[in-house]
Amino acid sequence: RPSTARASERWNLMVGPGDGGEAVASNKAAGAHAASHPARMSTRAPRVNTVIAQAGGVALGICPGRGANHGDTTGSVIPPIYPSTTYARDPETYLPRPLMGAARVPNRVVAAAIDAPTSNRREGADDDEGRITTVESAPAHPGKNVYARPDNPTYVQAEAVIAALDGGVGCALFSSGMAAACGLATALLKHGDRCVFPRHSYFACREYFRQHCARIGCEFRLYDCRKGKLHEHLNEGADPRTDEELWRTEGSSVETAIGTDGKTKLVWIETPANPTWDVTDVRRVCDRAHAFGASVCVDNTVLTPLCCAPIRLGADFVMHSATKYLNGHSDVVAGAVVAAVDDERWGAVKSARAMNGGILGSFEAWLLLRGMRTLHVRVQRQCESALYLAKRLAAHKNVSVCLYQGLASHPGHDVATAQSTDGVSFGGMMSIRVKGGADAAKSVCGLCKIWVPATSLGGVESLIEHRATLEGGCLGGDSGVPDDLLRLSVGLEDPEDLWIDLKEALEGKKRKDSDYFPDLAGAKPDAAATAAAEFDRQRKAESAAIAGKRGHYKDRVRVTVDGVGAPVGNVCRRGCAGRDVPVSDKSVHAKVKGVSYCARSDGAFPDWLRARFPGINLDDVEAAVAARLEL
């Protein structure tokens, strides 16, 4: 539902006892909660912005101003890093020491449908016919430290913040987003099961699941989120290929791919799907999957918990490549998995992390927490800039289509709006298809000055990428991404600067640095810059000499011929070969209309002119000879 609140208010959702990071959906829901728990509502809970800025704060039982970070008595406002790999046990009992001041995931409201089985209850589900219950707060950490692979106190705050934002019972950090996906595959799939995966999705994750399933004897099926009951495919009935062929190549509807035999154990959702940004109806897929006993994991990397809350829509797990928006500074590789229910599946995921060793380093976990403290500010700005750019790109004459779910013209816009936390936030990722094909698209990348041509997304800098080149190179063939598609990750630069840079690149305008920084135009380099340039020139010349290549012409070894110095690169290698005669020696060399002449190999100059230029007249020959009397 579109929100009528101001932008600053939309990003200040309530967090803490009573709702645990969930948005207050309506006055009705808030009133019902107040009636059930009047004592809870008497104390104002911190909002999302406060929780993120303080890396948890009092809402998660962490009060930086009082030195409550894991028992730290120094009063440090910034949480410490724990690089230790092992921890001393209690000398008397030999039991692990308790973790003091551990962060806790706050109380949450659980809306459980009356007619839904207990195993399928989803926390925070929007169901007007459901009953409201409460869940006591649970520690975000087991409260003990034994060894750093399963237990690392540096993880505690970061995991607690992510779990609270997603509305889950707990979070597990991994060494990367792919490590998180691998942990889920290891924990939830076994021989004889079936995994259902979106055809349009991050190619590395899709290929990993395909290969993993082949190794363990698990069936792997693709689905197309654009097909199914809500998205009828006009040619589906006439397609001569079998379901098996469709599942391996293009994908059938999600209902068909899940099947009715109960073999499907994991359904993966990526919405919007990288890099075409197709939208999947999360609630519809979850209802279908749960009806036949399958778990659902949503890759929420692109939207983050601030734009979409998959657990409220019915998901069992949420996966993040925390490298991207959660960290947001392009200096950490990390992943995270959040669970909706604390059951044996969640235990298996945590065990997979500990046993497989896909753990995050202590310093990386600390950097991730530092990056998340500006998540709300960054994501809000990126959403606003992305919508600003998408509207303009969609109307550009050299763009055939702009793929952004926030545009009303996007096929999945209605579903995306319904799934957005506030109805107006759609993330900072989009793609454009450039008229003119692959060459035109690559040319745009090369002409941009502010947009950085690089892989990844979600950082403070804006990135542009020709996705087909990367995926085709990694897969060794056609990955299915259109070759005219450019993926855009919108950063925090001024949106007008981003628009002008992209607009002029689309129009083929080449720009110099002085176009962006007028002070550089005509400026003379200072002594330090001149010395640096000279040092760089000499270094390149030395490298070229070592490699046997031609360096800068000023640095080539010079030879002397009749008292005239000549660079070795300019010595005639035709009739004068072996004589070290420079081509600048006009007694034997000339150049006519770009064609070189050597008297020792080409004969008399007038005869060479008539032979080399058949249409030349006698007057022109005489004029050329007169101009070069030394020949």
C-alpha positions as CSV (number, residue, x, y, z in Angstrom):
1,R,0.0,0.0,0.0
2,P,1.4,3.4,-0.9
3,S,2.3,5.3,2.2
4,T,1.1,8.8,3.0
5,A,3.9,9.4,5.5
6,R,7.0,11.6,4.8
7,A,10.1,9.8,3.6
8,S,11.8,10.2,7.0
9,E,8.8,8.6,8.7
10,R,8.5,5.7,6.2
11,W,12.0,4.6,7.2
12,N,11.3,4.9,10.9
13,L,9.4,1.7,11.5
14,M,8.9,0.6,15.0
15,V,11.3,-1.9,16.6
16,G,11.5,-3.6,19.9
17,P,9.1,-5.3,22.4
18,G,5.8,-5.7,20.6
19,D,6.8,-5.9,17.0
20,G,10.5,-6.7,16.6
21,G,11.3,-4.7,13.5
22,E,7.9,-5.2,11.8
23,A,6.2,-2.2,10.5
24,V,3.0,-1.2,12.2
25,A,0.7,-2.1,9.3
26,S,-2.4,-0.2,10.3
27,N,-4.0,1.6,13.2
28,K,-6.3,-1.4,13.5
29,A,-3.4,-3.7,14.1
30,A,-1.7,-1.3,16.4
31,G,-4.9,-1.0,18.4
32,A,-5.4,-4.7,18.7
33,H,-1.8,-5.0,19.9
34,A,-2.3,-2.3,22.5
35,A,-5.5,-3.9,23.8
36,S,-3.7,-7.2,24.2
37,H,-0.6,-5.8,25.8
38,P,-1.3,-2.4,27.3
39,A,1.8,-2.5,29.5
40,R,4.1,-3.0,26.5
41,M,2.7,0.0,24.6
42,S,3.1,2.3,27.6
43,T,6.9,2.5,26.9
44,R,7.9,3.9,23.5
45,A,10.2,1.4,21.7
46,P,13.2,2.6,19.6
47,R,12.6,2.9,15.8
48,V,14.5,1.2,13.0
49,N,16.7,4.2,12.4
50,T,17.8,4.3,16.0
51,V,18.4,0.5,16.1
52,I,20.5,0.6,13.0
53,A,22.5,3.7,13.9
54,Q,23.4,2.3,17.3
55,A,24.0,-1.2,16.0
56,G,21.2,-2.6,18.1
57,G,20.9,-0.2,21.0
58,V,18.6,-0.8,23.9
59,A,16.1,-2.6,21.7
60,L,18.5,-5.5,21.5
61,G,19.7,-5.3,25.0
62,I,22.9,-3.4,24.0
63,C,23.5,0.0,25.5
64,P,26.8,1.4,24.1
65,G,26.8,4.3,26.6
66,R,26.9,1.9,29.5
67,G,29.5,-0.4,28.3
68,A,27.2,-3.4,27.9
69,N,28.9,-4.8,24.8
70,H,29.4,-8.5,25.8
71,G,30.6,-7.6,29.3
72,D,32.9,-4.8,28.2
73,T,33.4,-2.5,31.1
74,T,35.4,0.2,29.3
75,G,32.3,2.1,28.2
76,S,33.4,1.9,24.5
77,V,30.7,3.3,22.2
78,I,32.1,1.2,19.3
79,P,31.8,-2.6,19.8
80,P,35.2,-4.4,20.2
81,I,36.7,-7.0,17.9
82,Y,37.4,-10.5,19.2
83,P,40.1,-12.2,17.1
84,S,40.7,-15.0,19.6
85,T,40.2,-18.5,18.2
86,T,39.6,-20.2,21.6
87,Y,38.2,-19.3,25.0
88,A,39.1,-20.3,28.5
89,R,36.7,-22.5,30.4
90,D,35.6,-22.0,34.0
91,P,38.4,-23.3,36.2
92,E,36.1,-24.9,38.7
93,T,33.4,-26.5,36.6
94,Y,35.2,-26.7,33.3
95,L,32.1,-25.4,31.6
96,P,32.1,-22.7,28.9
97,R,32.0,-19.2,30.4
98,P,28.7,-17.4,29.9
99,L,28.7,-14.5,27.5
100,M,27.8,-11.4,29.5
101,G,25.6,-8.7,28.0
102,A,24.7,-10.8,24.9
103,A,22.3,-9.2,22.4
104,R,18.8,-10.6,22.3
105,V,16.3,-10.7,19.4
106,P,13.4,-8.7,20.8
107,N,9.9,-9.9,21.4
108,R,7.8,-10.3,18.2
109,V,4.2,-10.5,17.4
110,V,3.2,-13.7,15.6
111,A,0.1,-13.8,13.5
112,A,-0.8,-17.4,13.1
113,A,-3.7,-18.4,10.9
114,I,-6.2,-20.4,12.9
115,D,-6.6,-23.1,10.2
116,A,-2.9,-23.3,9.4
117,P,-0.9,-26.3,10.8
118,T,1.6,-25.4,13.5
119,S,4.6,-26.3,11.3
120,N,3.5,-23.7,8.7
121,R,2.9,-20.7,11.0
122,R,4.9,-17.7,9.8
123,E,5.9,-14.9,12.1
124,G,4.5,-11.5,11.2
125,A,2.2,-13.0,8.5
126,D,-0.5,-10.6,7.4
127,D,-3.7,-12.5,8.0
128,D,-6.8,-10.6,9.2
129,E,-8.3,-13.9,10.4
130,G,-5.3,-14.9,12.4
131,R,-4.9,-14.7,16.2
132,I,-2.2,-12.6,17.8
133,T,0.3,-14.4,20.1
134,T,3.6,-13.3,21.6
135,V,7.0,-15.0,21.6
136,E,9.5,-14.4,24.4
137,S,12.8,-12.9,23.4
138,A,15.6,-15.3,22.7
139,P,19.3,-14.8,22.9
140,A,20.9,-14.0,19.5
141,H,23.9,-16.0,20.7
142,P,24.1,-19.3,22.6
143,G,25.6,-17.3,25.5
144,K,28.9,-19.3,25.6
145,N,32.2,-19.4,23.8
146,V,34.2,-22.5,23.2
147,Y,35.9,-22.2,19.8
148,A,35.8,-19.5,17.2
149,R,34.4,-21.6,14.3
150,P,31.0,-22.2,15.9
151,D,31.1,-19.4,18.4
152,N,32.4,-15.9,17.8
153,P,31.3,-13.0,20.0
154,T,32.1,-10.5,17.3
155,Y,29.2,-11.9,15.3
156,V,26.6,-11.3,18.1
157,Q,25.7,-7.7,17.4
158,A,25.7,-8.0,13.6
159,E,23.6,-11.2,13.7
160,A,21.1,-9.7,16.2
161,V,20.6,-6.5,14.1
162,I,20.0,-8.5,10.9
163,A,17.6,-10.9,12.6
164,A,15.6,-8.1,14.1
165,L,15.4,-6.2,10.8
166,D,14.2,-9.4,9.0
167,G,11.8,-10.4,11.8
168,G,13.5,-13.8,12.3
169,V,14.4,-15.9,15.3
170,G,18.1,-15.8,14.5
171,C,20.8,-15.0,12.0
172,A,24.0,-16.8,11.0
173,L,26.8,-15.0,9.3
174,F,28.8,-16.7,6.6
175,S,32.1,-15.9,4.7
176,S,30.1,-14.9,1.6
177,G,26.7,-14.9,0.0
178,M,27.6,-18.0,-1.9
179,A,28.8,-19.7,1.3
180,A,25.4,-18.9,2.8
181,A,23.7,-20.5,-0.2
182,C,25.9,-23.5,0.1
183,G,25.1,-23.9,3.7
184,L,21.3,-23.9,2.9
185,A,21.9,-26.4,0.1
186,T,23.9,-28.7,2.4
187,A,21.4,-28.4,5.3
188,L,18.1,-28.8,3.4
189,L,18.7,-31.1,0.4
190,K,19.6,-34.8,0.2
191,H,19.6,-37.7,-2.2
192,G,16.1,-38.1,-3.8
193,D,14.8,-34.6,-3.0
194,R,13.9,-31.9,-5.5
195,C,15.1,-28.3,-5.6
196,V,13.1,-25.7,-7.5
197,F,15.0,-22.7,-8.7
198,P,14.1,-19.5,-10.7
199,R,15.3,-19.4,-14.3
200,H,16.0,-15.7,-14.0
201,S,18.4,-15.3,-11.1
202,Y,22.0,-14.7,-10.1
203,F,23.8,-17.1,-12.4
204,A,26.5,-18.3,-9.9
205,C,24.0,-19.3,-7.3
206,R,21.8,-21.1,-10.0
207,E,24.8,-23.0,-11.4
208,Y,26.0,-24.0,-7.9
209,F,22.6,-25.5,-7.0
210,R,22.5,-27.3,-10.4
211,Q,25.9,-28.8,-9.9
212,H,25.3,-29.6,-6.2
213,C,22.0,-31.4,-7.0
214,A,23.7,-33.4,-9.7
215,R,26.4,-34.5,-7.3
216,I,24.1,-35.7,-4.5
217,G,21.3,-37.2,-6.7
218,C,18.8,-34.5,-6.1
219,E,16.4,-33.4,-8.9
220,F,16.8,-29.8,-10.1
221,R,14.0,-27.9,-11.7
222,L,13.8,-24.4,-13.1
223,Y,10.7,-22.3,-13.0
224,D,9.8,-19.0,-14.7
225,C,8.1,-16.5,-12.3
226,R,6.3,-15.0,-15.3
227,K,4.3,-18.2,-15.8
228,G,1.6,-19.7,-13.8
229,K,-1.9,-19.0,-12.6
230,L,-1.3,-15.3,-12.2
231,H,0.9,-15.0,-15.3
232,E,-0.6,-17.1,-18.1
233,H,1.9,-17.9,-20.9
234,L,0.3,-17.7,-24.3
235,N,2.5,-20.2,-26.0
236,E,2.8,-22.7,-23.1
237,G,0.2,-25.1,-24.3
238,A,1.6,-25.2,-27.8
239,D,5.3,-25.8,-26.8
240,P,6.2,-29.3,-28.1
241,R,8.9,-29.7,-25.4
242,T,8.4,-31.9,-22.4
243,D,8.2,-30.6,-18.9
244,E,11.7,-32.1,-18.2
245,E,13.1,-30.2,-21.2
246,L,11.5,-27.0,-20.0
247,W,12.7,-27.5,-16.4
248,R,16.3,-27.9,-17.7
249,T,16.3,-24.9,-20.0
250,E,13.6,-22.2,-19.7
251,G,11.5,-23.3,-16.7
252,S,7.8,-24.0,-16.4
253,S,5.4,-22.4,-13.9
254,V,6.3,-22.6,-10.3
255,E,3.2,-24.7,-9.5
256,T,4.3,-27.3,-12.1
257,A,7.9,-27.3,-11.0
258,I,7.0,-27.9,-7.3
259,G,4.7,-30.8,-8.2
260,T,2.3,-32.6,-6.0
261,D,4.4,-35.6,-5.0
262,G,6.0,-34.1,-1.9
263,K,9.6,-34.5,-3.2
264,T,10.3,-30.8,-3.4
265,K,12.2,-29.8,-0.3
266,L,13.5,-26.3,-1.2
267,V,12.1,-23.6,-3.4
268,W,14.4,-20.6,-4.0
269,I,13.1,-17.1,-4.8
270,E,15.0,-14.2,-6.0
271,T,12.9,-11.1,-6.4
272,P,13.6,-8.9,-8.2
273,A,15.7,-11.3,-10.3
274,N,19.2,-10.3,-11.2
275,P,19.8,-8.9,-13.9
276,T,16.4,-8.7,-15.6
277,W,14.6,-7.8,-12.4
278,D,11.6,-10.0,-12.9
279,V,9.3,-10.0,-9.9
280,T,8.1,-13.1,-8.1
281,D,4.9,-13.2,-6.0
282,V,6.5,-14.5,-2.7
283,R,3.2,-15.2,-0.9
284,R,1.9,-17.2,-3.8
285,V,5.0,-19.3,-4.1
286,C,5.1,-19.8,-0.3
287,D,1.5,-21.0,-0.2
288,R,2.2,-23.5,-2.9
289,A,5.4,-24.8,-1.4
290,H,4.1,-25.1,2.1
291,A,1.1,-27.0,0.9
292,F,3.4,-29.8,-0.2
293,G,6.0,-29.7,2.6
294,A,8.7,-27.6,1.0
295,S,10.8,-24.9,2.6
296,V,11.2,-21.5,0.9
297,C,14.3,-19.3,0.9
298,V,14.2,-15.7,-0.5
299,D,17.4,-14.0,-1.6
300,N,16.7,-10.5,-0.3
301,T,20.1,-9.1,-1.2
302,V,18.8,-6.4,-3.6
303,L,15.9,-5.1,-1.5
304,T,17.2,-5.5,2.0
305,P,14.9,-5.8,5.0
306,L,14.1,-2.1,4.6
307,C,12.3,-2.6,1.3
308,C,10.9,-6.1,1.6
309,A,10.2,-8.4,4.5
310,P,10.0,-12.0,3.1
311,I,9.3,-13.6,6.4
312,R,6.1,-11.6,6.8
313,L,5.1,-12.9,3.4
314,G,5.6,-16.5,4.5
315,A,9.3,-17.4,3.7
316,D,11.1,-19.9,6.0
317,F,14.6,-18.4,5.3
318,V,16.0,-15.1,4.1
319,M,19.5,-15.1,2.5
320,H,21.6,-12.0,2.0
321,S,24.9,-11.4,0.2
322,A,25.9,-9.0,2.9
323,T,28.8,-7.9,0.7
324,K,26.2,-5.7,-1.1
325,Y,23.8,-3.3,0.6
326,L,24.1,-4.5,4.2
327,N,27.8,-3.6,4.2
328,G,27.5,-1.0,1.5
329,H,31.1,0.1,1.2
330,S,32.6,-2.5,-1.2
331,D,35.2,-3.6,1.4
332,V,33.7,-6.8,2.9
333,V,32.7,-10.1,1.5
334,A,30.1,-11.7,3.7
335,G,26.8,-13.6,3.7
336,A,23.9,-14.1,6.1
337,V,20.9,-16.5,6.6
338,V,17.9,-15.5,8.8
339,A,15.4,-18.1,10.0
340,A,11.7,-17.6,10.6
341,V,11.3,-20.5,12.9
342,D,13.8,-22.1,15.4
343,D,13.4,-25.8,14.4
344,E,15.6,-28.6,13.2
345,R,16.1,-27.0,9.8
346,W,17.6,-23.9,11.4
347,G,19.8,-26.2,13.5
348,A,21.0,-27.9,10.4
349,V,21.9,-24.6,8.7
350,K,24.0,-23.5,11.8
351,S,25.6,-26.9,11.9
352,A,26.5,-26.7,8.2
353,R,28.3,-23.4,8.8
354,A,30.3,-24.8,11.7
355,M,31.1,-28.1,10.0
356,N,31.9,-26.7,6.5
357,G,33.9,-23.9,7.9
358,G,32.3,-21.1,5.9
359,I,32.7,-18.6,8.7
360,L,33.3,-14.9,8.6
361,G,36.5,-13.4,10.0
362,S,36.2,-11.3,13.1
363,F,37.4,-8.1,11.4
364,E,35.1,-8.6,8.5
365,A,32.1,-9.1,10.9
366,W,33.1,-5.8,12.7
367,L,33.3,-4.0,9.3
368,L,29.9,-5.4,8.4
369,L,28.4,-4.1,11.6
370,R,30.0,-0.7,10.9
371,G,28.6,-0.6,7.4
372,M,25.1,-1.5,8.6
373,R,24.9,1.5,10.9
374,T,24.2,3.7,7.8
375,L,21.9,1.2,6.0
376,H,18.7,3.2,6.4
377,V,20.3,6.4,5.1
378,R,22.0,4.8,2.2
379,V,19.1,2.6,1.0
380,Q,16.6,5.5,1.2
381,R,18.8,7.7,-1.0
382,Q,19.5,4.9,-3.5
383,C,15.8,4.1,-3.9
384,E,15.0,7.8,-4.5
385,S,17.9,8.2,-7.0
386,A,17.0,5.0,-8.8
387,L,13.4,6.0,-9.4
388,Y,14.6,9.5,-10.6
389,L,17.0,7.8,-13.1
390,A,14.6,5.1,-14.2
391,K,11.9,7.6,-15.3
392,R,14.4,9.5,-17.4
393,L,16.1,6.4,-18.9
394,A,12.8,5.0,-19.9
395,A,12.2,8.0,-22.1
396,H,15.6,8.2,-23.7
397,K,15.7,7.7,-27.4
398,N,18.6,5.2,-27.3
399,V,17.1,3.0,-24.6
400,S,14.7,0.3,-25.8
401,V,13.5,-0.5,-22.3
402,C,14.3,0.4,-18.7
403,L,13.8,-2.6,-16.3
404,Y,13.0,-1.2,-12.9
405,Q,10.2,-2.6,-10.8
406,G,9.4,0.9,-9.4
407,L,8.1,2.0,-12.8
408,A,4.4,1.6,-13.4
409,S,5.2,0.2,-16.9
410,H,7.1,-2.8,-15.3
411,P,5.1,-6.0,-15.6
412,G,5.6,-6.9,-12.0
413,H,5.0,-3.4,-10.6
414,D,1.7,-4.2,-8.8
415,V,3.2,-7.3,-7.1
416,A,6.4,-5.4,-6.2
417,T,4.3,-2.6,-4.7
418,A,2.3,-5.0,-2.6
419,Q,5.5,-6.7,-1.3
420,S,7.3,-3.4,-0.6
421,T,7.4,-2.5,3.1
422,D,6.0,1.0,2.4
423,G,4.7,0.7,-1.1
424,V,7.1,3.2,-2.6
425,S,10.6,1.7,-2.0
426,F,11.9,-0.6,-4.8
427,G,15.7,-0.7,-4.3
428,G,18.6,0.8,-6.2
429,M,19.1,-1.8,-9.0
430,M,17.9,-1.6,-12.6
431,S,18.9,-2.5,-16.1
432,I,18.6,-0.8,-19.5
433,R,18.7,-2.4,-22.9
434,V,20.6,-0.2,-25.4
435,K,19.5,0.2,-29.0
436,G,22.3,-0.9,-31.3
437,G,23.1,-4.3,-29.6
438,A,26.2,-5.4,-27.7
439,D,28.7,-3.0,-29.3
440,A,26.5,0.0,-28.5
441,A,26.0,-1.2,-24.9
442,K,29.7,-1.8,-24.3
443,S,30.5,1.6,-25.8
444,V,28.2,3.2,-23.2
445,C,30.3,1.6,-20.4
446,G,33.5,3.0,-21.9
447,L,32.1,6.5,-22.3
448,C,30.9,6.9,-18.7
449,K,33.1,8.9,-16.4
450,I,31.1,8.8,-13.1
451,W,29.6,5.4,-13.4
452,V,32.3,2.8,-12.7
453,P,32.4,-0.2,-15.1
454,A,32.7,-3.0,-12.4
455,T,31.0,-6.0,-11.0
456,S,29.0,-6.1,-7.7
457,L,26.3,-3.8,-6.4
458,G,24.9,-2.0,-3.4
459,G,27.9,0.2,-2.6
460,V,28.1,3.9,-2.2
461,E,29.6,4.2,-5.7
462,S,27.4,3.8,-8.9
463,L,28.4,0.8,-11.0
464,I,27.6,-0.1,-14.6
465,E,28.2,-3.6,-16.1
466,H,27.7,-5.4,-19.4
467,R,26.3,-8.5,-17.7
468,A,26.4,-10.8,-20.7
469,T,30.1,-10.5,-21.0
470,L,30.7,-11.6,-17.4
471,E,28.1,-14.4,-17.3
472,G,29.1,-15.7,-20.8
473,G,32.8,-15.8,-19.9
474,C,32.1,-17.6,-16.6
475,L,29.7,-20.1,-18.1
476,G,31.5,-20.5,-21.4
477,G,28.4,-19.8,-23.5
478,D,25.1,-18.0,-23.6
479,S,23.7,-17.4,-20.1
480,G,20.4,-16.1,-21.4
481,V,21.2,-12.4,-20.5
482,P,20.5,-10.1,-23.5
483,D,23.7,-8.8,-25.0
484,D,22.3,-5.3,-25.2
485,L,21.6,-5.2,-21.4
486,L,23.5,-3.0,-19.0
487,R,23.1,-3.5,-15.2
488,L,23.1,-0.4,-13.1
489,S,23.8,-0.2,-9.4
490,V,22.8,3.3,-8.2
491,G,25.1,4.8,-5.5
492,L,25.1,7.9,-3.5
493,E,26.3,10.4,-6.0
494,D,24.2,13.4,-7.0
495,P,21.4,11.9,-9.2
496,E,21.7,14.7,-11.7
497,D,25.4,14.0,-12.2
498,L,24.6,10.3,-12.7
499,W,21.9,11.2,-15.2
500,I,24.0,13.6,-17.3
501,D,26.9,11.1,-17.4
502,L,24.7,8.3,-18.5
503,K,22.7,10.4,-21.0
504,E,25.8,11.7,-22.7
505,A,27.3,8.2,-22.9
506,L,24.2,6.9,-24.5
507,E,24.5,9.7,-27.0
508,G,28.1,8.9,-27.8
509,K,29.7,12.0,-26.3
510,K,33.3,11.6,-25.2
511,R,34.1,13.7,-22.1
512,K,37.4,14.6,-20.5
513,D,38.1,15.1,-16.9
514,S,38.2,18.8,-17.4
515,D,34.5,18.7,-18.5
516,Y,33.7,17.6,-14.9
517,F,36.4,19.6,-13.2
518,P,36.8,23.0,-15.0
519,D,39.7,23.9,-12.7
520,L,41.8,21.3,-14.5
521,A,41.4,23.0,-17.9
522,G,44.6,24.8,-18.7
523,A,46.1,24.2,-15.3
524,K,49.9,23.7,-15.3
525,P,51.1,20.7,-13.3
526,D,53.1,21.6,-10.2
527,A,56.7,20.3,-9.6
528,A,55.5,17.3,-7.7
529,A,53.1,16.3,-10.5
530,T,55.9,16.8,-13.1
531,A,58.3,14.6,-11.1
532,A,55.7,11.9,-10.7
533,A,55.0,11.9,-14.4
534,E,58.7,11.7,-15.2
535,F,59.2,8.8,-12.8
536,D,56.2,7.0,-14.3
537,R,57.5,7.5,-17.8
538,Q,61.0,6.1,-16.9
539,R,59.4,3.1,-15.1
540,K,57.3,2.3,-18.1
541,A,60.4,2.6,-20.4
542,E,62.4,0.2,-18.2
543,S,59.6,-2.3,-18.1
544,A,59.3,-2.1,-21.9
545,A,63.0,-2.6,-22.3
546,I,62.9,-5.7,-20.1
547,A,60.0,-7.1,-22.0
548,G,61.7,-6.4,-25.3
549,K,59.1,-4.0,-26.4
550,R,59.3,-0.5,-27.8
551,G,59.1,2.1,-25.0
552,H,58.6,5.8,-25.2
553,Y,60.4,7.3,-28.2
554,K,62.5,9.6,-25.9
555,D,63.8,6.6,-24.0
556,R,64.9,4.4,-26.9
557,V,68.6,3.7,-27.3
558,R,70.1,6.1,-29.9
559,V,72.7,5.2,-32.5
560,T,74.9,7.7,-34.4
561,V,75.1,7.7,-38.2
562,D,77.3,10.3,-39.8
563,G,77.2,12.3,-36.6
564,V,73.4,12.2,-36.5
565,G,71.7,10.5,-33.5
566,A,68.7,8.3,-34.3
567,P,66.5,6.2,-32.0
568,V,66.8,2.5,-32.9
569,G,63.1,2.3,-33.4
570,N,63.4,4.9,-36.3
571,V,66.2,3.0,-38.2
572,C,65.3,1.9,-41.7
573,R,64.8,-1.8,-41.8
574,R,64.3,-2.2,-45.6
575,G,67.1,-1.4,-48.1
576,C,69.2,0.1,-45.4
577,A,69.0,-2.9,-43.0
578,G,72.2,-3.5,-41.2
579,R,73.5,0.0,-41.9
580,D,71.7,1.8,-39.0
581,V,70.5,4.5,-41.3
582,P,67.7,6.5,-39.8
583,V,64.5,7.0,-41.9
584,S,65.0,10.7,-41.3
585,D,68.0,10.6,-43.6
586,K,66.5,12.5,-46.6
587,S,69.3,11.5,-48.9
588,V,67.8,8.1,-49.3
589,H,64.3,8.3,-47.8
590,A,61.1,10.1,-48.4
591,K,57.4,9.7,-47.7
592,V,54.7,10.5,-50.3
593,K,51.0,10.4,-49.4
594,G,51.9,8.3,-46.4
595,V,53.9,5.7,-48.4
596,S,57.6,5.3,-47.4
597,Y,60.4,5.3,-50.1
598,C,63.9,4.0,-49.7
599,A,66.4,4.6,-52.6
600,R,68.3,1.4,-51.8
601,S,65.3,-0.8,-52.2
602,D,62.9,1.1,-54.4
603,G,65.3,2.4,-57.2
604,A,65.1,5.8,-58.8
605,F,62.7,8.1,-57.2
606,P,60.8,9.2,-60.5
607,D,60.4,5.6,-61.6
608,W,59.1,4.6,-58.1
609,L,56.6,7.5,-58.2
610,R,55.2,6.4,-61.6
611,A,55.0,2.7,-60.5
612,R,53.5,3.4,-57.1
613,F,51.0,6.0,-58.3
614,P,49.9,4.9,-61.8
615,G,47.6,7.8,-62.4
616,I,50.2,10.5,-61.6
617,N,50.9,13.0,-64.4
618,L,54.4,14.2,-65.5
619,D,54.0,17.6,-63.9
620,D,53.3,16.1,-60.5
621,V,56.3,13.8,-60.9
622,E,58.6,16.8,-61.7
623,A,57.2,18.8,-58.8
624,A,57.8,15.9,-56.3
625,V,61.4,15.4,-57.6
626,A,62.0,19.2,-57.4
627,A,60.9,19.2,-53.8
628,R,63.4,16.5,-52.9
629,L,66.5,17.4,-54.7
630,E,68.7,15.5,-52.2
631,L,67.3,12.3,-53.8
